[in-house]
Amino acid sequence: MIRSMIATLGVALMATSVQAQDASAANPEPPEPRVYESRGEVNANGTRVRYSVTAGETYLRDEDGNPTASIFSTAYIADGTSDPRERPVAFVFNGGPGSASLWLHMGMFGPQRVALPNAADDGAAPYDIVENTHSILDVADLVFVDPVGTGWSRALGETEDSEFWGVNEDAESLAQFIRIWLTENQRWNSPKYLLGESYGTLRIGSLLNQLEGRFNDVAINGVALISTVLDFRYDDTSPGNDIGYVGLMPGFAATAWYHGQVDRSAWNNDIEAFLAEARTFAIEEYMPALMHGVSLPADREARVIGELSRFTGLSEDFLERANMRVTLRRFQRELMRDEGVSVGRLDARFTGVEVDGVGENPETDPSFYGIDGSYTAAMLDYFTRELGVDMTEFYSVIGGVRDWNWDVGRSGNNNYINVAPWIARAMRQNDDLEVLVAQGYYDLATPFFAAELMFNQPGFDQDRVQFRYYEAGHMMYLHGPSLEASTQDVRALIAD
């Protein structure tokens, strides 16, 4: 009897062992994270900074310790800081969602940057990569982060990339990465900053909800919202959402000013005075007119259309036929139709030739196809030649992320994504949190007036919200004077 039981137990253990081996073979433990270390130096804002670089993978894990994702990041740590309390660290990411961090890395904050003689058309290689004297390494260590599905970051094991693709899912994974990085680098007591561009600003709102909204274990000292979008109502022109037209209108006015489609002499060639009046018109006349809808008296409609034409450069006839509601794509195409060009979305200073003279929408965005090849080539050349990164997998610059989960649960109980309340709550619960809102006048993707409308809502400490404006577009660092001004503004956020 005992021998029989022992034999049965032995068979069971052997079966269990075989099953475990089969499971292990089906889901092998990934190799150790790849990490590449190097050194460099840069003249940042007049200060010579020597630093170490760690470019490589960090594994995220589930509750059982199983790897779920590999996050690729590039960290620059300045020499000579013995006390982490005296050295801030900034986590930097771009937007998309689905964009790697190469734009802010090689365009604005990193120790080297792409120097484009003509951002309207970057042509083909070779491209100039120069020392970035505007880098903010003089005031903070920098960690450039690529979310899952961007750059070389990816899901591991049986986990799918798509499990990280969503407003909350993305923030949860990056919050885990930040906590791991702070632990591994012994930086929990350092001042902490989040720098994000475009969707990266929405990511900051969601990250603050993850880092400070529950247990407040990672308190953030400041955030830089570069080309801001937090509440989609203010630039979305879906049928029935008239507030979106209001959010776009002063940006249309700025674009018309730049291209000489308005009478600048009426404002003494002062763009600030012009835009101040455009803002007032948008709120006090244009928005009430849209709210009246078809009940708006004819004489008042004619007056508003006349003023709208004066600010935007569009004809009164076109505005009347559009019911005073002009979508972004129609504006891009219509403003300079008689010249056969459309204006850019990311940067309305740029124009593109339109072969179809009667088309309703632009063929593409003229402000994007002039920069894509240069940043990709520069980033990969820098990784492989300067930092010694030896990875041959495909590097996803932008566009590889699909079917994003926009459901944010009970954040606002509406059909529009809105993470602004999370930033307002974080400011109320953390009186050290400072907010910098950096906007380009010619950015029609995330319009400056839409950002202003968002921060005019109750709940924010206005004394800790600073707006800064640049005569550039979405990627303000493509414009030399704006690159200098914007990096100084971020430097002041961290250093002051």
The 8 nearest C-alpha neighbors of each residue, nearest first, counted from 0:
[[1, 3, 2, 4, 5, 6, 7, 8],
 [0, 2, 4, 3, 5, 6, 7, 8],
 [3, 1, 5, 0, 4, 6, 7, 8],
 [2, 4, 6, 0, 1, 5, 7, 8],
 [5, 3, 7, 1, 6, 2, 8, 0],
 [6, 4, 8, 2, 7, 3, 9, 1],
 [5, 7, 9, 3, 4, 8, 2, 10],
 [8, 6, 4, 10, 9, 5, 3, 11],
 [7, 9, 11, 5, 6, 10, 4, 12],
 [10, 8, 6, 12, 7, 11, 5, 13],
 [9, 11, 13, 7, 8, 12, 14, 6],
 [12, 10, 14, 8, 9, 13, 15, 7],
 [13, 11, 15, 9, 14, 10, 16, 8],
 [12, 14, 16, 10, 11, 15, 9, 17],
 [15, 13, 11, 17, 16, 12, 18, 10],
 [14, 16, 12, 18, 13, 17, 19, 11],
 [15, 17, 13, 19, 14, 18, 12, 20],
 [16, 18, 20, 14, 19, 15, 21, 13],
 [17, 19, 21, 15, 20, 16, 22, 14],
 [20, 18, 22, 16, 21, 17, 23, 15],
 [19, 21, 23, 17, 18, 22, 24, 16],
 [20, 22, 18, 24, 19, 23, 17, 25],
 [23, 21, 19, 25, 24, 20, 26, 18],
 [22, 24, 20, 26, 27, 21, 25, 19],
 [23, 25, 21, 27, 22, 26, 20, 19],
 [24, 26, 22, 23, 27, 21, 20, 156],
 [27, 25, 23, 24, 22, 156, 28, 157],
 [28, 26, 23, 24, 25, 29, 156, 22],
 [27, 29, 30, 26, 23, 156, 66, 65],
 [30, 28, 27, 31, 155, 156, 66, 32],
 [31, 29, 32, 28, 33, 27, 66, 58],
 [30, 32, 33, 29, 28, 56, 58, 34],
 [33, 31, 56, 34, 30, 57, 58, 55],
 [32, 34, 55, 56, 31, 35, 30, 57],
 [33, 35, 55, 54, 56, 32, 36, 53],
 [36, 34, 54, 53, 55, 388, 387, 37],
 [37, 35, 53, 52, 54, 34, 386, 38],
 [36, 38, 52, 386, 51, 53, 35, 39],
 [37, 39, 51, 52, 50, 36, 40, 49],
 [40, 38, 50, 49, 51, 41, 37, 52],
 [39, 41, 49, 48, 50, 47, 42, 38],
 [42, 40, 48, 47, 43, 110, 49, 130],
 [41, 43, 47, 46, 132, 45, 48, 44],
 [44, 42, 132, 46, 134, 45, 137, 41],
 [45, 43, 46, 132, 133, 42, 137, 134],
 [44, 46, 43, 42, 47, 132, 137, 133],
 [47, 45, 43, 42, 44, 48, 137, 41],
 [46, 48, 42, 41, 43, 45, 49, 40],
 [49, 47, 41, 40, 46, 42, 50, 137],
 [50, 48, 40, 78, 77, 39, 41, 47],
 [49, 51, 77, 78, 76, 39, 40, 38],
 [50, 52, 38, 76, 75, 37, 39, 77],
 [53, 51, 75, 37, 36, 74, 38, 54],
 [54, 52, 36, 74, 73, 35, 55, 37],
 [55, 53, 73, 35, 72, 34, 74, 52],
 [54, 56, 34, 71, 33, 72, 35, 53],
 [55, 57, 71, 32, 70, 33, 69, 34],
 [56, 58, 70, 69, 32, 71, 59, 55],
 [59, 57, 69, 68, 66, 70, 60, 56],
 [58, 60, 68, 67, 66, 69, 57, 176],
 [61, 59, 66, 65, 64, 67, 58, 62],
 [60, 62, 64, 63, 65, 67, 66, 59],
 [63, 61, 64, 60, 65, 66, 59, 67],
 [64, 62, 61, 65, 60, 66, 67, 59],
 [63, 65, 60, 61, 62, 66, 59, 67],
 [64, 66, 60, 61, 63, 67, 62, 59],
 [67, 65, 60, 59, 68, 58, 155, 64],
 [68, 66, 155, 60, 59, 154, 158, 65],
 [69, 67, 154, 155, 59, 58, 153, 66],
 [68, 70, 58, 152, 153, 57, 56, 154],
 [71, 69, 152, 57, 56, 146, 58, 72],
 [72, 70, 56, 152, 55, 145, 151, 57],
 [73, 71, 144, 143, 55, 54, 145, 70],
 [72, 74, 54, 143, 142, 53, 55, 75],
 [75, 73, 142, 53, 52, 141, 54, 143],
 [74, 76, 52, 141, 140, 51, 50, 142],
 [77, 75, 140, 50, 51, 74, 52, 78],
 [78, 76, 50, 49, 140, 51, 48, 75],
 [79, 77, 50, 49, 80, 76, 51, 48],
 [78, 80, 81, 77, 49, 50, 82, 76],
 [79, 81, 82, 78, 86, 83, 77, 85],
 [80, 82, 79, 83, 85, 78, 86, 84],
 [81, 83, 84, 80, 85, 86, 189, 79],
 [84, 82, 189, 86, 85, 186, 81, 188],
 [85, 83, 189, 82, 188, 86, 190, 87],
 [84, 86, 83, 82, 87, 189, 80, 190],
 [85, 87, 83, 84, 189, 139, 88, 80],
 [88, 86, 190, 139, 189, 191, 140, 85],
 [87, 89, 140, 191, 139, 141, 192, 190],
 [90, 88, 192, 141, 193, 191, 142, 140],
 [89, 91, 142, 193, 143, 194, 141, 192],
 [92, 90, 143, 194, 195, 142, 144, 193],
 [93, 91, 100, 195, 144, 143, 199, 194],
 [94, 92, 100, 196, 199, 195, 98, 99],
 [95, 93, 198, 199, 96, 197, 98, 196],
 [96, 94, 97, 98, 198, 397, 93, 197],
 [95, 97, 94, 98, 198, 400, 199, 403],
 [96, 98, 95, 400, 397, 398, 149, 399],
 [99, 97, 397, 95, 94, 149, 396, 96],
 [98, 100, 149, 145, 150, 396, 101, 93],
 [99, 101, 93, 92, 102, 145, 103, 104],
 [100, 102, 104, 105, 99, 103, 378, 374],
 [103, 101, 106, 104, 105, 100, 374, 93],
 [102, 104, 107, 106, 101, 105, 108, 100],
 [103, 105, 101, 109, 102, 108, 106, 100],
 [106, 104, 112, 102, 101, 103, 109, 113],
 [107, 105, 103, 112, 102, 104, 113, 476],
 [106, 108, 103, 476, 105, 104, 109, 134],
 [107, 109, 134, 104, 135, 103, 106, 110],
 [108, 110, 104, 111, 134, 105, 107, 112],
 [111, 109, 131, 134, 41, 130, 108, 112],
 [112, 110, 130, 131, 109, 129, 105, 128],
 [113, 111, 105, 106, 131, 128, 129, 114],
 [112, 114, 128, 105, 127, 106, 115, 129],
 [115, 113, 127, 128, 112, 116, 129, 126],
 [114, 116, 117, 118, 113, 121, 127, 126],
 [115, 117, 114, 118, 121, 120, 127, 119],
 [118, 116, 115, 119, 120, 121, 369, 122],
 [119, 117, 120, 115, 121, 369, 370, 477],
 [118, 120, 369, 117, 349, 366, 121, 370],
 [121, 119, 369, 118, 122, 117, 370, 368],
 [120, 122, 369, 370, 118, 373, 117, 123],
 [121, 123, 120, 124, 369, 372, 373, 370],
 [122, 124, 125, 121, 372, 373, 126, 120],
 [125, 123, 126, 122, 373, 376, 372, 121],
 [124, 126, 123, 127, 373, 376, 377, 122],
 [127, 125, 124, 373, 128, 377, 113, 123],
 [126, 128, 114, 113, 129, 125, 115, 377],
 [129, 127, 113, 112, 114, 126, 111, 377],
 [130, 128, 111, 112, 131, 127, 113, 114],
 [129, 131, 111, 132, 110, 112, 41, 128],
 [132, 130, 111, 110, 133, 112, 134, 129],
 [131, 133, 43, 42, 134, 44, 130, 41],
 [132, 134, 131, 44, 43, 486, 483, 135],
 [135, 133, 108, 43, 131, 109, 136, 132],
 [134, 136, 137, 138, 108, 490, 139, 133],
 [137, 135, 139, 138, 134, 140, 43, 141],
 [136, 138, 135, 43, 139, 48, 46, 44],
 [137, 139, 136, 135, 494, 490, 493, 87],
 [140, 138, 87, 136, 88, 137, 86, 141],
 [139, 141, 88, 76, 75, 136, 89, 87],
 [140, 142, 89, 75, 74, 88, 90, 139],
 [143, 141, 74, 90, 73, 91, 89, 144],
 [142, 144, 91, 73, 72, 92, 90, 100],
 [143, 145, 72, 92, 91, 142, 100, 146],
 [144, 146, 99, 149, 100, 71, 150, 72],
 [147, 145, 149, 152, 148, 70, 144, 173],
 [148, 146, 152, 153, 149, 70, 160, 163],
 [147, 149, 153, 152, 400, 160, 146, 399],
 [150, 148, 99, 395, 147, 145, 152, 146],
 [149, 151, 395, 394, 99, 152, 396, 145],
 [150, 152, 394, 71, 149, 153, 395, 393],
 [153, 151, 70, 147, 71, 69, 150, 149],
 [154, 152, 147, 148, 69, 68, 160, 151],
 [153, 155, 68, 160, 159, 158, 67, 69],
 [156, 154, 68, 67, 158, 66, 157, 153],
 [157, 155, 158, 26, 67, 154, 66, 29],
 [156, 158, 155, 159, 26, 67, 154, 25],
 [159, 157, 156, 155, 154, 67, 160, 162],
 [158, 160, 161, 162, 154, 157, 155, 163],
 [161, 159, 154, 162, 163, 153, 148, 147],
 [160, 162, 164, 163, 159, 401, 402, 400],
 [163, 161, 160, 159, 164, 168, 158, 165],
 [164, 162, 168, 169, 161, 160, 165, 147],
 [165, 163, 161, 403, 162, 169, 168, 404],
 [164, 166, 404, 168, 403, 169, 167, 405],
 [165, 167, 169, 168, 405, 404, 407, 170],
 [166, 168, 170, 169, 165, 171, 407, 205],
 [169, 167, 165, 163, 171, 170, 166, 164],
 [168, 170, 163, 172, 165, 171, 167, 166],
 [171, 169, 206, 173, 167, 172, 168, 205],
 [170, 172, 174, 168, 169, 173, 167, 175],
 [173, 171, 175, 169, 174, 170, 176, 168],
 [174, 172, 176, 170, 175, 171, 177, 169],
 [173, 175, 177, 171, 176, 172, 170, 178],
 [176, 174, 172, 178, 173, 177, 179, 171],
 [175, 177, 173, 179, 174, 178, 180, 172],
 [178, 176, 180, 174, 179, 175, 181, 173],
 [177, 179, 181, 175, 180, 176, 182, 174],
 [180, 178, 176, 182, 177, 181, 183, 175],
 [181, 179, 177, 183, 182, 178, 184, 176],
 [180, 182, 186, 178, 187, 184, 179, 185],
 [183, 181, 185, 179, 180, 184, 178, 186],
 [182, 184, 180, 185, 181, 179, 186, 178],
 [183, 185, 181, 182, 186, 180, 187, 179],
 [186, 184, 182, 181, 183, 187, 83, 188],
 [187, 185, 181, 189, 188, 184, 83, 182],
 [188, 186, 181, 189, 185, 182, 217, 83],
 [187, 189, 186, 84, 83, 190, 185, 191],
 [188, 190, 84, 83, 186, 87, 187, 191],
 [191, 189, 87, 220, 88, 84, 188, 86],
 [192, 190, 219, 88, 220, 87, 89, 189],
 [193, 191, 89, 221, 222, 220, 219, 90],
 [192, 194, 222, 90, 89, 91, 223, 195],
 [195, 193, 91, 223, 222, 90, 224, 192],
 [196, 194, 199, 200, 92, 93, 224, 91],
 [195, 197, 225, 199, 93, 200, 226, 94],
 [198, 196, 199, 226, 94, 200, 227, 228],
 [199, 197, 94, 201, 200, 95, 96, 202],
 [198, 200, 94, 195, 196, 202, 93, 197],
 [201, 199, 203, 195, 224, 198, 202, 197],
 [200, 202, 229, 198, 204, 203, 199, 228],
 [201, 203, 199, 205, 200, 204, 206, 198],
 [204, 202, 206, 200, 201, 205, 207, 199],
 [205, 203, 201, 207, 418, 202, 422, 206],
 [204, 206, 208, 202, 203, 207, 170, 418],
 [207, 205, 203, 209, 170, 208, 204, 202],
 [208, 206, 210, 204, 211, 209, 205, 203],
 [207, 209, 212, 205, 206, 211, 421, 210],
 [210, 208, 206, 207, 212, 211, 171, 205],
 [211, 209, 207, 217, 208, 215, 206, 212],
 [215, 212, 210, 207, 208, 213, 209, 218],
 [213, 211, 208, 209, 215, 210, 214, 207],
 [214, 212, 215, 211, 209, 210, 208, 216],
 [213, 215, 216, 211, 212, 210, 217, 209],
 [211, 216, 214, 217, 213, 210, 212, 218],
 [215, 217, 214, 218, 210, 211, 213, 212],
 [218, 216, 210, 215, 211, 219, 178, 187],
 [217, 219, 215, 211, 216, 220, 210, 429],
 [220, 218, 191, 221, 192, 432, 217, 190],
 [221, 219, 432, 191, 431, 192, 190, 433],
 [222, 220, 433, 432, 192, 219, 434, 193],
 [221, 223, 193, 434, 192, 194, 435, 224],
 [224, 222, 435, 194, 225, 434, 436, 195],
 [225, 223, 436, 200, 227, 195, 435, 437],
 [224, 226, 196, 437, 227, 195, 223, 436],
 [227, 225, 197, 438, 473, 196, 445, 437],
 [226, 228, 197, 224, 225, 200, 445, 450],
 [227, 229, 445, 201, 230, 197, 200, 198],
 [228, 230, 201, 419, 418, 417, 231, 227],
 [231, 229, 417, 232, 416, 228, 419, 418],
 [230, 232, 233, 416, 415, 235, 234, 417],
 [233, 231, 235, 230, 234, 243, 415, 242],
 [232, 234, 243, 246, 449, 231, 242, 235],
 [233, 235, 243, 246, 232, 247, 231, 449],
 [234, 236, 243, 232, 237, 233, 231, 240],
 [237, 235, 243, 240, 244, 238, 326, 234],
 [236, 238, 240, 235, 239, 243, 241, 326],
 [239, 237, 240, 236, 241, 235, 243, 324],
 [238, 240, 241, 237, 236, 242, 243, 235],
 [239, 241, 242, 237, 238, 236, 243, 235],
 [240, 242, 243, 244, 239, 289, 236, 245],
 [243, 241, 245, 244, 240, 233, 246, 232],
 [244, 242, 234, 233, 235, 236, 246, 241],
 [243, 245, 247, 242, 246, 241, 248, 236],
 [244, 246, 242, 248, 243, 247, 281, 286],
 [247, 245, 449, 233, 243, 448, 244, 234],
 [248, 246, 244, 250, 245, 249, 234, 446],
 [247, 249, 251, 245, 250, 246, 244, 252],
 [250, 248, 252, 251, 277, 247, 278, 253],
 [251, 249, 253, 252, 248, 247, 446, 443],
 [250, 252, 248, 254, 249, 253, 311, 255],
 [251, 253, 311, 249, 255, 310, 250, 254],
 [254, 252, 250, 256, 251, 255, 249, 257],
 [253, 255, 251, 257, 256, 252, 441, 347],
 [254, 256, 260, 252, 258, 253, 257, 311],
 [257, 255, 253, 259, 254, 258, 261, 260],
 [256, 258, 254, 255, 259, 253, 348, 260],
 [259, 257, 255, 256, 260, 254, 348, 261],
 [260, 258, 256, 261, 257, 255, 262, 263],
 [259, 261, 255, 312, 258, 256, 262, 311],
 [262, 260, 312, 259, 256, 263, 255, 309],
 [261, 263, 264, 265, 260, 259, 309, 266],
 [264, 262, 268, 265, 266, 261, 267, 256],
 [263, 265, 267, 266, 268, 262, 269, 261],
 [264, 266, 263, 267, 262, 268, 273, 261],
 [265, 267, 264, 268, 263, 269, 273, 272],
 [268, 266, 264, 269, 265, 263, 272, 270],
 [267, 269, 263, 264, 266, 270, 265, 273],
 [270, 268, 267, 272, 271, 266, 273, 263],
 [269, 271, 273, 272, 274, 268, 266, 256],
 [270, 272, 274, 273, 269, 275, 276, 268],
 [273, 271, 275, 270, 269, 274, 276, 266],
 [272, 274, 270, 276, 271, 275, 266, 277],
 [275, 273, 277, 271, 276, 272, 270, 278],
 [276, 274, 272, 278, 277, 273, 271, 279],
 [275, 277, 279, 274, 273, 278, 280, 272],
 [278, 276, 274, 280, 275, 279, 249, 281],
 [279, 277, 281, 275, 276, 280, 249, 274],
 [280, 278, 276, 281, 282, 277, 283, 275],
 [279, 281, 277, 284, 283, 278, 282, 285],
 [282, 280, 285, 278, 279, 245, 286, 283],
 [283, 281, 286, 279, 280, 284, 285, 278],
 [282, 284, 280, 279, 281, 285, 286, 287],
 [283, 285, 280, 287, 286, 282, 281, 288],
 [286, 284, 281, 288, 287, 280, 282, 289],
 [285, 287, 289, 288, 282, 284, 281, 245],
 [288, 286, 290, 289, 284, 285, 291, 283],
 [289, 287, 285, 291, 286, 290, 284, 295],
 [290, 288, 286, 292, 291, 287, 285, 241],
 [289, 291, 287, 292, 288, 286, 241, 295],
 [292, 290, 295, 288, 289, 294, 287, 293],
 [291, 293, 289, 290, 294, 295, 288, 287],
 [292, 294, 295, 291, 296, 289, 290, 322],
 [293, 295, 292, 291, 296, 297, 290, 288],
 [294, 296, 291, 293, 292, 300, 297, 288],
 [297, 295, 299, 298, 300, 294, 293, 301],
 [298, 296, 300, 299, 301, 295, 302, 294],
 [299, 297, 301, 300, 296, 302, 295, 303],
 [298, 300, 302, 296, 301, 297, 303, 295],
 [301, 299, 297, 303, 298, 302, 304, 296],
 [300, 302, 304, 298, 299, 303, 305, 297],
 [301, 303, 299, 305, 300, 304, 298, 306],
 [304, 302, 306, 300, 305, 301, 307, 299],
 [305, 303, 307, 301, 306, 302, 300, 308],
 [304, 306, 302, 308, 303, 307, 301, 315],
 [305, 307, 309, 303, 308, 304, 310, 302],
 [308, 306, 304, 310, 309, 305, 303, 311],
 [307, 309, 313, 305, 311, 312, 306, 310],
 [308, 310, 306, 307, 312, 311, 305, 261],
 [311, 309, 252, 307, 308, 312, 306, 261],
 [312, 310, 252, 308, 313, 255, 251, 309],
 [311, 313, 260, 308, 261, 255, 309, 310],
 [314, 312, 308, 311, 334, 315, 317, 318],
 [315, 313, 317, 316, 308, 318, 312, 309],
 [314, 316, 318, 317, 308, 319, 304, 305],
 [317, 315, 319, 314, 318, 320, 313, 321],
 [316, 318, 320, 314, 319, 315, 321, 313],
 [317, 319, 323, 321, 315, 320, 316, 322],
 [320, 318, 322, 316, 321, 317, 323, 315],
 [319, 321, 317, 322, 318, 316, 323, 315],
 [322, 320, 318, 323, 319, 324, 317, 325],
 [321, 323, 319, 324, 320, 318, 325, 317],
 [324, 322, 318, 321, 319, 325, 304, 320],
 [325, 323, 322, 321, 244, 326, 318, 241],
 [326, 324, 321, 330, 329, 323, 327, 244],
 [327, 325, 329, 328, 330, 236, 324, 244],
 [326, 328, 330, 329, 331, 325, 443, 247],
 [329, 327, 331, 330, 360, 326, 332, 361],
 [330, 328, 332, 326, 331, 327, 360, 333],
 [329, 331, 333, 327, 332, 328, 334, 326],
 [332, 330, 342, 328, 341, 329, 333, 327],
 [331, 333, 341, 329, 330, 361, 360, 334],
 [332, 334, 336, 330, 335, 331, 329, 341],
 [333, 335, 330, 336, 332, 313, 331, 312],
 [336, 334, 338, 337, 333, 340, 341, 339],
 [337, 335, 333, 339, 338, 334, 340, 332],
 [336, 338, 335, 339, 340, 334, 333, 356],
 [339, 337, 336, 335, 340, 341, 352, 334],
 [338, 340, 336, 337, 353, 352, 356, 335],
 [341, 339, 352, 353, 351, 338, 335, 336],
 [340, 342, 332, 331, 351, 350, 361, 335],
 [343, 341, 350, 331, 347, 349, 351, 340],
 [342, 344, 347, 366, 365, 346, 364, 349],
 [343, 345, 443, 346, 444, 347, 364, 366],
 [346, 344, 473, 442, 444, 366, 343, 443],
 [345, 347, 472, 343, 442, 366, 344, 348],
 [346, 348, 343, 441, 342, 349, 344, 254],
 [349, 347, 346, 441, 343, 350, 342, 257],
 [348, 350, 347, 343, 366, 342, 346, 365],
 [351, 349, 342, 341, 365, 343, 340, 348],
 [350, 352, 365, 340, 341, 353, 342, 349],
 [351, 353, 340, 339, 354, 341, 350, 365],
 [354, 352, 340, 355, 339, 351, 356, 341],
 [353, 355, 356, 352, 339, 340, 362, 358],
 [356, 354, 358, 353, 357, 339, 362, 359],
 [355, 357, 358, 354, 339, 353, 336, 337],
 [358, 356, 355, 359, 336, 354, 360, 353],
 [359, 357, 355, 360, 356, 361, 332, 353],
 [358, 360, 329, 357, 332, 361, 333, 328],
 [361, 359, 328, 332, 329, 358, 362, 331],
 [362, 360, 363, 332, 341, 331, 328, 359],
 [361, 363, 360, 353, 364, 341, 351, 358],
 [364, 362, 361, 365, 351, 368, 343, 360],
 [363, 365, 343, 366, 367, 344, 368, 361],
 [366, 364, 351, 343, 367, 350, 368, 349],
 [365, 367, 343, 346, 364, 349, 345, 368],
 [368, 366, 369, 365, 364, 370, 371, 345],
 [367, 369, 370, 371, 365, 366, 364, 120],
 [368, 370, 120, 119, 121, 367, 118, 366],
 [371, 369, 121, 368, 373, 367, 372, 118],
 [370, 372, 373, 374, 368, 369, 375, 367],
 [373, 371, 375, 374, 370, 376, 123, 121],
 [372, 374, 376, 375, 371, 370, 377, 121],
 [375, 373, 377, 376, 372, 371, 378, 370],
 [374, 376, 378, 372, 377, 373, 379, 371],
 [377, 375, 373, 379, 374, 378, 380, 372],
 [376, 378, 374, 380, 375, 379, 373, 381],
 [379, 377, 381, 375, 380, 376, 374, 382],
 [380, 378, 382, 381, 376, 377, 383, 375],
 [381, 379, 377, 383, 378, 382, 384, 376],
 [380, 382, 385, 378, 379, 384, 383, 377],
 [383, 381, 386, 379, 388, 380, 385, 384],
 [382, 384, 388, 387, 380, 381, 386, 385],
 [383, 385, 381, 380, 387, 382, 386, 388],
 [384, 386, 381, 387, 382, 383, 380, 388],
 [387, 385, 382, 388, 37, 383, 384, 381],
 [386, 388, 383, 385, 384, 389, 382, 35],
 [389, 387, 383, 382, 386, 35, 390, 54],
 [388, 390, 387, 383, 391, 35, 382, 33],
 [391, 389, 392, 388, 383, 151, 393, 33],
 [390, 392, 393, 389, 394, 388, 151, 383],
 [393, 391, 390, 394, 151, 395, 389, 150],
 [392, 394, 395, 391, 151, 150, 390, 396],
 [393, 395, 150, 151, 396, 392, 149, 391],
 [396, 394, 150, 149, 397, 393, 399, 151],
 [395, 397, 99, 150, 98, 394, 149, 375],
 [398, 396, 98, 97, 395, 399, 99, 149],
 [397, 399, 400, 97, 98, 396, 395, 95],
 [398, 400, 397, 97, 395, 148, 401, 149],
 [401, 399, 97, 398, 148, 402, 96, 403],
 [400, 402, 403, 399, 398, 161, 164, 97],
 [403, 401, 404, 400, 164, 161, 165, 405],
 [402, 404, 165, 164, 401, 405, 400, 166],
 [405, 403, 165, 406, 164, 166, 402, 167],
 [404, 406, 166, 165, 403, 407, 416, 167],
 [407, 405, 404, 408, 166, 165, 416, 167],
 [408, 406, 410, 405, 167, 166, 409, 416],
 [409, 407, 406, 410, 412, 411, 167, 405],
 [408, 410, 412, 411, 407, 413, 406, 417],
 [411, 409, 408, 407, 412, 418, 417, 420],
 [410, 412, 413, 409, 417, 408, 416, 420],
 [413, 411, 409, 410, 414, 408, 415, 407],
 [414, 412, 411, 415, 416, 410, 417, 409],
 [413, 415, 416, 412, 411, 406, 417, 232],
 [416, 414, 413, 231, 232, 417, 230, 411],
 [415, 417, 231, 230, 418, 414, 405, 407],
 [416, 418, 230, 229, 419, 415, 231, 411],
 [417, 419, 204, 229, 421, 420, 205, 230],
 [418, 420, 422, 421, 229, 417, 423, 230],
 [421, 419, 423, 422, 418, 424, 417, 458],
 [420, 422, 424, 419, 423, 418, 208, 204],
 [421, 423, 425, 419, 204, 424, 420, 426],
 [424, 422, 459, 420, 426, 421, 425, 458],
 [425, 423, 427, 421, 426, 422, 420, 428],
 [424, 426, 422, 428, 427, 423, 429, 421],
 [427, 425, 429, 423, 424, 428, 432, 430],
 [426, 428, 424, 425, 429, 423, 430, 460],
 [427, 429, 425, 426, 424, 430, 211, 423],
 [430, 428, 426, 431, 427, 432, 425, 218],
 [429, 431, 432, 426, 428, 427, 433, 425],
 [430, 432, 429, 220, 433, 221, 426, 219],
 [433, 431, 220, 221, 430, 426, 429, 219],
 [434, 432, 221, 463, 431, 220, 222, 464],
 [435, 433, 464, 222, 221, 463, 223, 465],
 [434, 436, 223, 465, 224, 464, 466, 222],
 [435, 437, 466, 224, 465, 223, 467, 225],
 [438, 436, 225, 467, 226, 224, 466, 468],
 [439, 437, 468, 226, 447, 467, 469, 225],
 [438, 440, 472, 469, 471, 442, 441, 468],
 [439, 441, 470, 442, 471, 469, 472, 253],
 [442, 440, 472, 347, 439, 346, 471, 254],
 [441, 443, 472, 473, 346, 439, 345, 446],
 [442, 444, 446, 344, 445, 345, 441, 250],
 [443, 445, 345, 442, 344, 446, 473, 234],
 [446, 444, 443, 226, 228, 227, 442, 447],
 [447, 445, 443, 449, 442, 448, 250, 444],
 [446, 448, 450, 449, 438, 440, 451, 445],
 [449, 447, 451, 450, 246, 446, 452, 249],
 [448, 450, 246, 233, 452, 446, 451, 447],
 [451, 449, 453, 447, 448, 452, 227, 454],
 [452, 450, 448, 454, 453, 449, 455, 447],
 [451, 453, 455, 449, 450, 454, 448, 456],
 [454, 452, 450, 451, 455, 456, 449, 230],
 [455, 453, 456, 451, 452, 450, 459, 457],
 [456, 454, 452, 453, 451, 457, 459, 461],
 [455, 457, 454, 453, 458, 452, 459, 451],
 [458, 456, 459, 455, 454, 423, 460, 420],
 [457, 459, 423, 456, 460, 424, 420, 427],
 [460, 458, 423, 461, 457, 426, 454, 456],
 [459, 461, 462, 463, 458, 464, 426, 427],
 [460, 462, 464, 463, 459, 465, 454, 455],
 [461, 463, 460, 464, 465, 459, 433, 434],
 [464, 462, 433, 461, 460, 434, 465, 432],
 [465, 463, 434, 461, 462, 435, 433, 466],
 [464, 466, 435, 436, 434, 463, 467, 462],
 [467, 465, 436, 437, 435, 464, 468, 438],
 [466, 468, 437, 436, 438, 465, 469, 435],
 [469, 467, 438, 439, 437, 440, 466, 470],
 [470, 468, 439, 471, 481, 440, 438, 467],
 [471, 469, 440, 439, 481, 441, 468, 472],
 [470, 472, 439, 475, 469, 441, 440, 478],
 [471, 473, 442, 346, 441, 439, 475, 474],
 [472, 474, 442, 345, 475, 226, 346, 439],
 [475, 473, 476, 472, 477, 345, 471, 346],
 [474, 476, 471, 472, 477, 473, 478, 481],
 [475, 477, 482, 478, 474, 107, 481, 106],
 [478, 476, 475, 474, 479, 118, 482, 106],
 [477, 479, 476, 481, 475, 480, 482, 471],
 [478, 480, 482, 481, 477, 483, 476, 475],
 [481, 479, 483, 482, 478, 484, 476, 469],
 [480, 482, 484, 478, 483, 479, 469, 485],
 [483, 481, 476, 479, 485, 480, 484, 478],
 [482, 484, 480, 481, 486, 485, 487, 133],
 [483, 485, 481, 487, 482, 486, 480, 488],
 [486, 484, 488, 487, 482, 483, 481, 489],
 [487, 485, 489, 488, 483, 484, 490, 482],
 [488, 486, 490, 484, 485, 489, 491, 483],
 [487, 489, 485, 491, 486, 490, 484, 492],
 [490, 488, 492, 486, 491, 487, 485, 493],
 [491, 489, 487, 493, 488, 492, 494, 486],
 [490, 492, 494, 488, 489, 493, 495, 487],
 [493, 491, 489, 490, 494, 495, 488, 435],
 [494, 492, 490, 491, 495, 489, 138, 221],
 [493, 495, 491, 490, 492, 138, 139, 489],
 [494, 491, 493, 492, 490, 138, 489, 488]]
